[in-house]
Amino acid sequence: MLALLYPGQGAQSAGFLHRLPAHRTAAETIEEASDVLSLDVAALDSNDALRSSVAVQITLVVAGVATQRRLADAGIEAQMHAGLSVGAYAAAVGCGAVSFGDALRMVKHRAVLMEQAYPSGYGLSAIEGLSEAQVETLIGTMMSASEHRIFIANVNAPRQIVVAGSDDALDAFNIQATTAGAHRAKRLAVSVPSHCELLREASEALVEYAASLSFSTPKQLYIGNRRARALHRPEDIRDDLATNMRYTVRWFDALTTIVERGATLLVEAPPGQVLTDIAKAAYPQVEALAASSFSDDRLVEIVRRRVDA
């Protein structure tokens, strides 16, 4: 059983759209996105452009949908779709819950709201080597001793926790985490405090915006971000997308749900392999592939062979 995984903000790298397979599905997906948004999407993956969350979020969704369409063009359909943070928008398109055009409009509005709420001075840090409980304890200690506010944004793995807050708070917390035994505490290439209560008002505005968009019953399973469970009703998927900026992303729980539902092959859409590495470490019995690590023909060949087997 095949599951497609779609990465979130922080996975981007300069030129990644131009490294998509030289196949018509990629070109058509980029062209469609450009038409929908009335801008040149192919120009959004430069170093300068990727300083904007708007460019990052749009291009990640485009790359995810292009990958799903390429496999579908080869006759390969995933039975499950799951995306981390903004990757959930590509997952919702992949499973048939929302049109590509509406997903693009919604994700652009999402990114604009996030940037308007926190244009500078905030972001995320990845803490590796501490559990969620240890990170929560550190947050409590730090908040009782200062005015710094830190929030758990992502639980990507049992000992890979992402926290959100202001630049000063994150710098201070990274030092505290390292002192407490984290092997790494590193700022991510994200300029907004995603997945926490700081984005409550932005999330409420996105819920209102999304109310006018059309959602459908998914054709394949969609695994949500917030509760890490399969969502079947269109309105639940709409809510998951509109509110995930406000709530902790429980990616490891979502991955566990995917494995428990019988996935035997995981394919991560470009540009990175963070989700692949998490899956390999936690569930070595399940084959996990990063699409960006293979040529187009080779990826299709391997996935087809595994699915047929």
Long-range contacts (C-beta under 8 A, 24 or more apart in sequence): 1-79, 1-80, 1-261, 1-262, 1-263, 1-264, 1-265, 2-76, 2-77, 2-78, 2-79, 2-80, 2-263, 2-264, 2-265, 2-266, 2-267, 2-303, 2-306, 2-307, 3-78, 3-79, 3-80, 3-81, 3-82, 3-258, 3-263, 3-265, 3-266, 3-267, 4-64, 4-67, 4-68, 4-71, 4-78, 4-80, 4-81, 4-82, 4-91, 4-94, 4-266, 4-267, 4-269, 5-82, 5-83, 5-84, 5-87, 5-266, 5-267, 5-268, 5-269, 5-275, 5-276, 5-279, 6-60, 6-64, 6-81, 6-82, 6-83, 6-84, 6-87, 6-88, 6-90, 6-91, 6-94, 6-268, 6-269, 7-60, 7-64, 7-83, 7-84, 7-87, 7-268, 7-269, 7-271, 7-272, 7-274, 7-275, 8-60, 8-83, 8-84, 8-85, 8-86, 8-87, 8-249, 9-53, 9-56, 9-57, 9-60, 9-85, 9-86, 9-189, 9-190, 9-194, 10-124, 10-188, 10-189, 10-190, 10-274, 11-60, 11-271, 11-272, 11-274, 12-45, 12-50, 12-56, 12-59, 12-60, 12-189, 12-271, 13-271, 13-272, 14-45, 14-46, 14-47, 14-50, 15-45, 15-46, 16-45, 16-59, 16-63, 16-270, 16-271, 16-292, 17-41, 17-42, 17-44, 17-45, 17-59, 17-62, 17-63, 18-42, 18-45, 19-270, 19-271, 19-292, 20-63, 20-66, 20-67, 20-270, 21-70, 21-295, 21-296, 21-299, 22-296, 23-70, 23-73, 23-296, 25-66, 25-69, 25-70, 25-73, 26-66, 26-70, 28-69, 29-62, 29-65, 29-66, 29-69, 29-100, 30-62, 30-66, 32-100, 32-101, 33-58, 33-62, 33-100, 33-104, 36-100, 36-101, 36-104, 36-105, 37-104, 37-105, 37-108, 50-189, 51-191, 52-111, 52-115, 53-111, 53-114, 53-115, 53-190, 53-191, 53-192, 54-108, 54-111, 54-112, 54-115, 56-86, 56-111, 57-86, 57-89, 57-107, 57-108, 57-110, 57-111, 58-104, 58-107, 58-108, 58-111, 60-86, 60-87, 60-90, 60-271, 61-86, 61-87, 61-89, 61-90, 61-93, 61-103, 61-104, 61-107, 62-104, 63-90, 63-269, 63-270, 63-271, 64-89, 64-90, 64-91, 64-93, 64-94, 64-269, 65-90, 65-93, 65-94, 65-100, 65-103, 67-267, 67-269, 67-270, 67-291, 68-93, 68-94, 68-269, 70-296, 70-300, 71-267, 71-300, 71-303, 74-300, 74-304, 75-304, 76-300, 76-303, 76-304, 76-307, 77-220, 78-220, 78-267, 79-220, 79-221, 79-263, 80-220, 80-221, 80-222, 80-223, 80-258, 80-261, 80-263, 81-218, 81-220, 81-221, 81-222, 81-223, 82-222, 82-223, 82-254, 82-255, 82-258, 83-225, 84-154, 84-156, 84-225, 84-249, 84-251, 84-254, 84-275, 85-154, 85-194, 85-195, 85-225, 85-244, 85-245, 85-249, 86-110, 86-111, 87-269, 88-224, 88-225, 88-240, 88-241, 88-244, 89-241, 90-269, 91-222, 91-223, 92-215, 92-218, 92-222, 92-237, 92-241, 94-220, 95-218, 95-219, 95-220, 95-221, 95-222, 96-216, 96-218, 96-219, 96-220, 97-215, 97-216, 97-217, 97-218, 97-222, 97-234, 97-237, 98-213, 98-214, 98-215, 98-216, 98-237, 98-238, 98-241, 99-214, 102-213, 102-214, 105-213, 106-206, 106-209, 106-210, 106-213, 106-241, 106-242, 109-206, 109-209, 110-202, 110-206, 110-245, 113-202, 113-205, 113-206, 114-192, 114-194, 114-199, 114-202, 114-245, 115-191, 115-192, 116-202, 117-192, 117-198, 117-199, 117-201, 117-202, 118-191, 118-192, 118-193, 118-198, 118-199, 120-191, 121-166, 121-167, 122-164, 122-165, 122-166, 122-167, 122-191, 122-192, 122-193, 122-198, 123-164, 123-165, 123-167, 123-170, 123-187, 123-188, 123-190, 123-191, 123-192, 123-193, 124-153, 124-154, 124-162, 124-163, 124-164, 124-170, 124-187, 124-188, 124-190, 124-193, 124-194, 125-162, 125-163, 125-165, 125-170, 125-173, 125-174, 125-185, 125-186, 125-187, 125-188, 126-156, 126-160, 126-161, 126-162, 126-184, 126-185, 126-186, 126-188, 127-160, 127-161, 127-162, 127-163, 127-174, 127-177, 127-182, 127-184, 127-185, 128-159, 128-160, 128-182, 128-183, 128-184, 128-185, 129-159, 129-181, 129-182, 129-183, 129-184, 130-159, 130-161, 130-177, 130-180, 130-181, 130-182, 131-158, 131-159, 131-161, 132-158, 132-161, 134-180, 134-181, 135-161, 135-163, 135-177, 138-173, 138-176, 138-177, 138-180, 139-163, 139-173, 141-176, 142-169, 142-172, 142-173, 142-176, 146-172, 148-172, 148-173, 149-198, 151-193, 151-195, 151-196, 151-197, 151-198, 151-248, 152-196, 152-248, 153-193, 153-194, 153-195, 153-196, 153-248, 153-249, 154-195, 154-248, 154-249, 154-250, 154-251, 155-248, 155-249, 155-250, 155-251, 155-252, 155-253, 156-249, 156-251, 156-252, 156-274, 156-278, 157-251, 157-252, 157-278, 157-281, 157-282, 158-252, 158-282, 160-278, 162-188, 162-195, 164-193, 164-194, 164-195, 164-196, 164-198, 165-193, 165-196, 166-193, 194-245, 195-244, 195-245, 195-246, 195-247, 195-248, 195-249, 196-246, 196-248, 197-246, 199-245, 199-246, 200-246, 202-245, 202-246, 203-242, 203-243, 203-245, 203-246, 206-242, 206-243, 206-245, 207-239, 207-242, 207-243, 209-242, 210-238, 210-241, 210-242, 211-238, 213-238, 221-261, 223-254, 223-257, 223-258, 224-254, 225-249, 225-250, 225-251, 225-254, 226-250, 228-253, 228-254, 228-256, 228-257, 229-257, 230-257, 230-261, 251-275, 251-278, 252-278, 252-282, 255-279, 255-282, 255-283, 256-282, 259-283, 259-286, 264-306, 265-289, 265-303, 265-306, 265-307, 267-291, 267-299, 267-303, 268-292
